[in-house]
Amino acid sequence: MKTTLVPLSHPPAGSVNLPAGKSEHNRLRMIQAYAGERIELLHPSDSADSLLLDHLLDEISTSDGASSGTVVLNCNNAGTVLRFLLTFISQKQGKWMLTGSARMLARPIGALVDALIDLGANISYLGNIGYPPLLVQGDRLEGGAVRLDSSQSSQFASSLMLAAPMFKKGLEISFTTPPSSASYIQLTASLMNSCGASATFTDNRIFIAPKPYVGCQAKVGSDWSAAAFWYELLAISRVGELLLHGLDMNSPQGDRIIADVFTHLGVETFNHQQGVLIRATGRHSDSFEVDVHHYPDLFPALAATCAALQIPSTFSGISNLRIKESDRILAMRSELAKLGYTLQEINKKVYISGTHIPQDVNEFHRLCSWDDHRIAMALAPLTLVSGPIEIDGSEAVVKSYPGFWSQLKASGAIAVS
């Protein structure tokens, strides 16, 4: 699918209906599964990833244990889904094959497999060691103490945490290296505790008591990760304001830090009774530096913003960006180059120079999403400074934000077809 974007002369205005956060939904859906459906989920996500997780959990629940033969669970390119389900099926009677798309089979899973095997799980590799596909012979796990390398993904820790309240011995996780995206581990602990569990996360350890979840209602919050692209739109526009419905400044989502970060890039944030109001100021810092180690999903929007505003920028904490839905460093470097911007990786940091080679603003620029939802959404606002853009693979946004293109059109600043 190709989407064509043409800049209009109007500033962004009106209100935006953000999606329910798939990060919250997927964690709460796993809690619901472990609790035996005693958790009522309110405001669920309609993202492709969340719908896939729902579908696979339903498929697992209807399988008749060992008598069903090997049940194949295809997670496509949904890393959260595969990682969360791995722990779930490891302690569920039956024989399971966990697989995914070609990209998913190139994303590492070894550290989580090692931790689960240490806890007594029966898991074997069907291809390259350290990567899916996996064959799992499920059986009861009792928990205990385990060491975990969570440097590649915080979801390794979250996967174990979500199961731990049901373990006879609870769980103690000791990190062998500082975990990446620690804000997502905090999110997991917060949601678990709101459903009756007892999870504590310190710098290098997680303690979870053998205290099962209790029945409750759990509302999925609107997605701060998705809000990043509206901040980007206003920053590049330099004028306008948008009401982001449903956002909560006190959300447990770590990506709410975007409100603070974008004060340096020309966007102010205000509480509103219906959510959050964001307003362009037209003023930004002369240079910009940020560590995205704990907030890797914000990198595409921030990189695109700094390029468009021609702000000399430095991004550190980038090591995990290569193993996301795409190699996000390579993807952003490639697509920004087509528009005349320079992104370089030097000594484990990404630099955007602040210089720009002028392009013909009357010519269509053909860009690629790299089958990555966040790349597609980050590229879209660049039409305001680069002229008409065509994005190939634009359907990738359904992974987290199915309504993005219609919402972008409704903002009034960009024609979308």
Secondary structure as the mmCIF struct_conf table of DSSP 4:
data_model
#
loop_
_struct_conf.conf_type_id
_struct_conf.id
_struct_conf.beg_label_comp_id
_struct_conf.beg_label_asym_id
_struct_conf.beg_label_seq_id
_struct_conf.end_label_comp_id
_struct_conf.end_label_asym_id
_struct_conf.end_label_seq_id
STRN STRN1 LYS A 2 PRO A 7
BEND BEND1 SER A 9 HIS A 10
HELX_LH_PP_P HELX_LH_PP_P1 PRO A 11 PRO A 12
BEND BEND2 GLY A 14 GLY A 14
STRN STRN2 SER A 15 ASN A 17
HELX_LH_PP_P HELX_LH_PP_P2 LEU A 18 PRO A 19
STRN STRN3 ALA A 20 ALA A 20
HELX_LH_PP_P HELX_LH_PP_P3 GLY A 21 GLY A 21
HELX_RH_AL_P HELX_RH_AL_P1 LYS A 22 TYR A 34
TURN_TY1_P TURN_TY1_P1 ALA A 35 GLY A 36
BEND BEND3 GLU A 37 GLU A 37
STRN STRN4 ILE A 39 LEU A 42
BEND BEND4 HIS A 43 HIS A 43
BEND BEND5 SER A 47 SER A 47
HELX_RH_AL_P HELX_RH_AL_P2 ALA A 48 THR A 62
BEND BEND6 SER A 63 SER A 63
HELX_RH_3T_P HELX_RH_3T_P1 GLY A 65 SER A 68
STRN STRN5 THR A 70 ASN A 74
TURN_TY1_P TURN_TY1_P2 ASN A 76 ASN A 77
HELX_RH_AL_P HELX_RH_AL_P3 GLY A 79 SER A 90
TURN_TY1_P TURN_TY1_P3 GLN A 91 GLN A 91
BEND BEND7 LYS A 92 GLN A 93
STRN STRN6 GLY A 94 THR A 99
TURN_TY1_P TURN_TY1_P4 ALA A 102 ARG A 103
HELX_RH_3T_P HELX_RH_3T_P2 MET A 104 ALA A 106
BEND BEND8 ARG A 107 ARG A 107
HELX_RH_AL_P HELX_RH_AL_P4 GLY A 110 ASP A 118
TURN_TY1_P TURN_TY1_P5 LEU A 119 GLY A 120
STRN STRN7 ASN A 122 TYR A 125
BEND BEND9 LEU A 126 ASN A 128
TURN_TY1_P TURN_TY1_P6 ILE A 129 GLY A 130
BEND BEND10 TYR A 131 PRO A 132
STRN STRN8 LEU A 134 GLY A 138
STRN STRN9 GLY A 144 LEU A 148
BEND BEND11 SER A 151 GLN A 152
HELX_RH_AL_P HELX_RH_AL_P5 SER A 154 ALA A 163
HELX_RH_3T_P HELX_RH_3T_P3 ALA A 164 MET A 166
BEND BEND12 PHE A 167 PHE A 167
TURN_TY1_P TURN_TY1_P7 LYS A 168 LYS A 169
STRN STRN10 LEU A 171 PHE A 175
BEND BEND13 THR A 176 THR A 177
HELX_LH_PP_P HELX_LH_PP_P4 PRO A 178 PRO A 179
BEND BEND14 SER A 180 SER A 181
HELX_RH_AL_P HELX_RH_AL_P6 ALA A 182 SER A 194
TURN_TY1_P TURN_TY1_P8 CYS A 195 GLY A 196
STRN STRN11 ALA A 199 PHE A 201
BEND BEND15 ASP A 203 ASN A 204
STRN STRN12 ARG A 205 ILE A 208
BEND BEND16 PRO A 210 PRO A 210
STRN STRN13 CYS A 216 LYS A 219
HELX_LH_PP_P HELX_LH_PP_P5 VAL A 220 GLY A 221
STRN STRN14 SER A 222 SER A 222
HELX_RH_AL_P HELX_RH_AL_P7 TRP A 224 SER A 237
BEND BEND17 VAL A 239 VAL A 239
STRN STRN15 GLU A 241 HIS A 245
TURN_TY1_P TURN_TY1_P9 GLY A 246 GLY A 246
TURN_TY1_P TURN_TY1_P10 MET A 249 ASN A 250
BEND BEND18 PRO A 252 PRO A 252
HELX_RH_3T_P HELX_RH_3T_P4 GLY A 254 ILE A 257
HELX_RH_AL_P HELX_RH_AL_P8 ILE A 258 VAL A 261
HELX_RH_3T_P HELX_RH_3T_P5 PHE A 262 LEU A 265
TURN_TY1_P TURN_TY1_P11 GLY A 266 GLY A 266
STRN STRN16 VAL A 267 HIS A 272
TURN_TY1_P TURN_TY1_P12 GLN A 273 GLN A 274
STRN STRN17 GLY A 275 ALA A 280
BEND BEND19 GLY A 282 GLY A 282
BEND BEND20 ASP A 286 SER A 287
STRN STRN18 PHE A 288 ASP A 291
TURN_TY1_P TURN_TY1_P13 HIS A 293 HIS A 294
HELX_RH_3T_P HELX_RH_3T_P6 PRO A 296 LEU A 298
HELX_RH_AL_P HELX_RH_AL_P9 PHE A 299 ALA A 308
TURN_TY1_P TURN_TY1_P14 LEU A 309 GLN A 310
STRN STRN19 SER A 313 SER A 316
HELX_RH_3T_P HELX_RH_3T_P7 SER A 319 ILE A 323
BEND BEND21 LYS A 324 SER A 326
HELX_RH_AL_P HELX_RH_AL_P10 ARG A 328 LYS A 338
TURN_TY1_P TURN_TY1_P15 LEU A 339 GLY A 340
STRN STRN20 TYR A 341 ILE A 346
TURN_TY1_P TURN_TY1_P16 ASN A 347 LYS A 348
STRN STRN21 LYS A 349 HIS A 356
TURN_TY1_P TURN_TY1_P17 VAL A 361 ASN A 362
BEND BEND22 GLU A 363 GLU A 363
HELX_LH_PP_P HELX_LH_PP_P6 PHE A 364 PHE A 364
STRN STRN22 HIS A 365 CYS A 368
TURN_TY1_P TURN_TY1_P18 TRP A 370 ASP A 371
HELX_RH_AL_P HELX_RH_AL_P11 HIS A 373 LEU A 379
HELX_RH_3T_P HELX_RH_3T_P8 ALA A 380 LEU A 382
HELX_RH_AL_P HELX_RH_AL_P12 THR A 383 SER A 386
STRN STRN23 ILE A 389 ASP A 392
TURN_TY1_P TURN_TY1_P19 GLY A 393 GLY A 393
HELX_RH_3T_P HELX_RH_3T_P9 SER A 394 LYS A 399
TURN_TY1_P TURN_TY1_P20 SER A 400 SER A 400
TURN_TY1_P TURN_TY1_P21 PRO A 402 GLY A 403
HELX_RH_AL_P HELX_RH_AL_P13 PHE A 404 ALA A 410
TURN_TY1_P TURN_TY1_P22 SER A 411 SER A 411
BEND BEND23 GLY A 412 ALA A 413
STRN STRN24 ILE A 414 VAL A 416
#
